[in-house]
């Protein structure tokens, strides 16, 4: 039984009572159930001798974040707890769309919900609708604000109205949480460029090329043609900053616990907009370590579990999707391993299946797809795949090379 299952079991008496559910008591119950895991995960990343104050700050932050969660969403959380693993339903059919390309803006999208329902769609993933730089912004994945809505899509109120209508119609909403990096115009980055030592420590910033050159020995390049190298020199700051994706996307330094605390708050605020599923973007890159490729590291998995355990206490009806376009053996790890099995992300993209669908069409041969499906390891019971046809990213050949050699 994972932690979500434990919460459902423990909460039965409080929820099934004829009286109004005691939200505070349910919160305390979830916190008590998750506290040991939160403690162990936190101090596995941040040594206790140095970061006891940060942990105390985290424990103080959780009830404050819960208090700010809208009552309508707290009630929605209880409905999901009672329903069990609602996201495992075979009746969930999703669509990913660009709001402005589909029907102008968020108001227009709300008007089109009946059309989507006629198609059998009950789960929507909206491409980024939050603020982003006016010029280069990686399609909205260079973040200026995690909950501020770009005016071309509407307002925060428009999004709240859309999510409310979707709840009424039994539909689910997914939005992105760009957890690995911000844009260079995000408030933290702006303060860092103006000389703030505190906010320079929110990113990987260096006065010279000594450490960047050491990192470059093992770091692969994500976009070698358009954004070669993994560091960019910022003239205003006079320092090098890690930019694994693009020069305008600054990687967050999660070895600093203050970054985790601040990003947890951003995650909860995003969830409070009425989001059911949060897509953790680029989560494979979260932890950086010299001498490694800084992808899929054990610390990254523990960090994601820590996010989940905390979010589960504050907003138990919200789940996480792993955007990990990596080989099958690595994808499975994002459901959690060992003592954290089933306690990391509830959902993951079945990217291998998507790539092999198109490979089968191109080659008119299903052998590799069948081999891959037969070889897939069992996932935890409370976790599931999104089996999808296409998304906005390119089709990566993310299947196991050994199947090619065997053919």
Secondary structure as GFF3:
##gff-version 3
##sequence-region A 1 407
A	DSSP	alpha_helix	3	10	.	.	.	ID=ss1
A	DSSP	alpha_helix	12	16	.	.	.	ID=ss2
A	DSSP	alpha_helix	23	45	.	.	.	ID=ss3
A	DSSP	alpha_helix	48	67	.	.	.	ID=ss4
A	DSSP	alpha_helix	71	83	.	.	.	ID=ss5
A	DSSP	three_ten_helix	86	88	.	.	.	ID=ss6
A	DSSP	beta_strand	94	97	.	.	.	ID=ss7
A	DSSP	alpha_helix	99	103	.	.	.	ID=ss8
A	DSSP	alpha_helix	106	111	.	.	.	ID=ss9
A	DSSP	alpha_helix	113	118	.	.	.	ID=ss10
A	DSSP	beta_strand	123	126	.	.	.	ID=ss11
A	DSSP	three_ten_helix	138	140	.	.	.	ID=ss12
A	DSSP	alpha_helix	156	168	.	.	.	ID=ss13
A	DSSP	beta_strand	172	178	.	.	.	ID=ss14
A	DSSP	beta_strand	181	183	.	.	.	ID=ss15
A	DSSP	alpha_helix	187	193	.	.	.	ID=ss16
A	DSSP	alpha_helix	197	200	.	.	.	ID=ss17
A	DSSP	beta_strand	205	206	.	.	.	ID=ss18
A	DSSP	alpha_helix	210	216	.	.	.	ID=ss19
A	DSSP	beta_strand	231	234	.	.	.	ID=ss20
A	DSSP	beta_strand	239	242	.	.	.	ID=ss21
A	DSSP	beta_strand	249	251	.	.	.	ID=ss22
A	DSSP	alpha_helix	257	271	.	.	.	ID=ss23
A	DSSP	beta_strand	277	281	.	.	.	ID=ss24
A	DSSP	three_ten_helix	283	285	.	.	.	ID=ss25
A	DSSP	alpha_helix	298	314	.	.	.	ID=ss26
A	DSSP	beta_strand	319	322	.	.	.	ID=ss27
A	DSSP	alpha_helix	328	331	.	.	.	ID=ss28
A	DSSP	three_ten_helix	332	335	.	.	.	ID=ss29
A	DSSP	three_ten_helix	338	340	.	.	.	ID=ss30
A	DSSP	beta_strand	347	349	.	.	.	ID=ss31
A	DSSP	alpha_helix	351	363	.	.	.	ID=ss32
A	DSSP	alpha_helix	367	375	.	.	.	ID=ss33
A	DSSP	beta_strand	384	386	.	.	.	ID=ss34
A	DSSP	alpha_helix	401	406	.	.	.	ID=ss35
###
